Amino acid sequence: MVKRRIVKITFSVVLIALAVVMVLPIIFTVLCSIGIDFNEEITFSLEGYIDFFVWKPLYLKAYLRSVLIAGAAMFGTLLVSIPAAYIFAKVPFRGRNFLFYIYIIVMMMPFQVTLLPQYIVSRYLNIYDTLYAMILPGIFAPFSVFLLTQITKSVPGEFLEAVRLDTSNIFVVLTKIVVPIIRPGIVCAAVLVFTDQWNLVAEPIVLMETIENYPLAVLLSSSATLNLLGFAATVVFMLLPILLFGFFEDEITEGLGEYRLK
Amino acid sequence: MKRKREVLLLIPSFLGFFIFFIIPFLYSFYYAFTRSAFDMTWAGFDNFKILFGSEYFRLALKNTIAFTIISVPLIMVLSVVISLLIVQFLFQTPLVKNAFFLPVLLPSATIVMVWQAYFSNITPFASLLVMFLWKYMGLNIMLILTALAGVDKNMLEAARIDGAGLLRLTWSVTLPNISPLLFFTFILSMVNSLKIYRESYLLWGTHPDTKVYMLQNYLNNHFAKLNYQNISTAAILFFVVIYLIVAIVFRLEKKASEQIW
């Protein structure tokens, strides 16, 4: 019993120490945003935040565009990916593995390879330099199909078969059975897609040319933003994904509690 | 058969995927066999010869392989171990899980600034490795925790009654159970190991130390020069290598999960 306690305390301390290391740069950013920089003299100031919310509308507008792009991509991608994932995981058809490989491989391609052709396609579809040039590829990106397929695989096959004896309507099966079972996975996918879209830098630069159309990540990506305003914007930038992460955490806590080994 | 019609549910996803990803992908295949952006005549395999003749390309390839072979297994093992430890010992401490996820939200410019302030005296290769682990481990942990939350509790209970110990239970029940998501996490780690380029670029610009000159540096330098033939040719090689890796790992995952179901 005593030995167990020691093990528990040791591991807890190690994990917490690791967690602190992970958070240090973020604390550092928050401190910088209010003027507390350890390299120079400390001058407390909320100027950065006031600039962000009041005097520099470019940033706030970029922030709202980021919300729009990441939000639309997140909801859209769930809508098309959940049915697709179900098919890939549970309905065999000829060429299924090959098609699935293609999704995976396209996901792995470096952006330099596909970005220029994507630019050509967006020109052709007349969505170049609009928010759609970001949102549409975001919706159809293979990432969430791949992730949700892997999650749907864990839904027991016999159970689905039993349900299907009761109803032949696939939409009922999806909304009443599959979605509730894989809910934690869906929330996880939603958070990851949102974060991914939120952080994109290279894509907006190629798919848009008007600076007034850029999302916030682009404005924060150059080292020219290492000033009060830049740090304040970074702190605001991180808040929404952290909030989303809270939802995710609530979603998995119950499952993890049951999983814990005695 | 009604079952057959269900495959139609794939169409919305596939249609968009085709327009925004497959067509661009095919475009780049086409570029690989043409002379240049201004002379779109058939070049055969000349571009491949040029690519392999390039000293920079070979260096980039070598460095990328070295980085991937070290970083991906390392992040996988660390993520799995830390996830299991979090669940076992700290699952009621929400802040810990949050902490691991936070770094992925920081813009690269900020990460690099913190880096320059505190860690500038370690080697470039080690810098990239630590930054990679620091930035992306949270994503992996998040995915693994999701998988752990979904493990079939009856199966665990049955194994426990059979007298399986903690390690045995983890090895023969938990890990095979979460193997589909481990496969995903593995692939995502490979993708992310290539993305560490963004930090490298901000730290050292277009031409970093020769130990960390990676494929992405090579691709990006040619991207900037609009030398598209070169990028596309490299992409095809990428495609072949990735296809092989995916096919092999996919088989392994299938084997692991078949033990269970």
Interface residues (C-beta under 8 A of the other chain):
Chain A: K8 F11 S12 V14 L15 I16 L18 A19 V20 V21 M22 V23 L24 P25 I26 F28 T29 N39 L79 V80 S81 P83 A84 Y86 I87 F88 V91 F93 N97 L99 Y101 I102 Y103 I104 I105 V106 M107 M108 M109 P110 Q112 V113 T114 L115 L116 P117 Q118 I120 V121 L125 L136 P137 I139 F140 A141 P142 V145 F146 L147 Q150 I151 K153 S154 P156 G157 S168 I170 I182 P184 G185 C188 V191 L192 T195 W198 N199 V201 A217 L220 S221 S222 S223 T225 L226 G230 F231 T234 F237 M238 P241 I242 F245 G246 F248 E249 E251 I252 T253 E254 G255 L256 G257 E258 Y259 R260 L261 K262
Chain B: K2 R3 K4 E6 V7 L9 L10 P12 S13 F14 G16 F17 I19 F20 F21 I22 I23 P24 F25 Y27 S28 I82 L85 I86 V87 Q88 F89 L90 F91 T93 P94 L95 V96 K97 N98 A99 F100 F101 L102 P103 V104 L105 L106 P107 S108 A109 T110 I111 V112 M113 V114 A117 W134 G138 L139 M142 L143 L145 T146 A147 L148 A149 G150 V151 D152 K153 L156 R160 L166 L169 T170 N177 P180 L181 F183 F184 I187 M190 V191 L194 R198 L202 L215 Q216 L219 N220 H222 F223 Y228 I231 S232 A234 A235 F238 F239 I242 Y243 V246 A247 F250 S257 W261
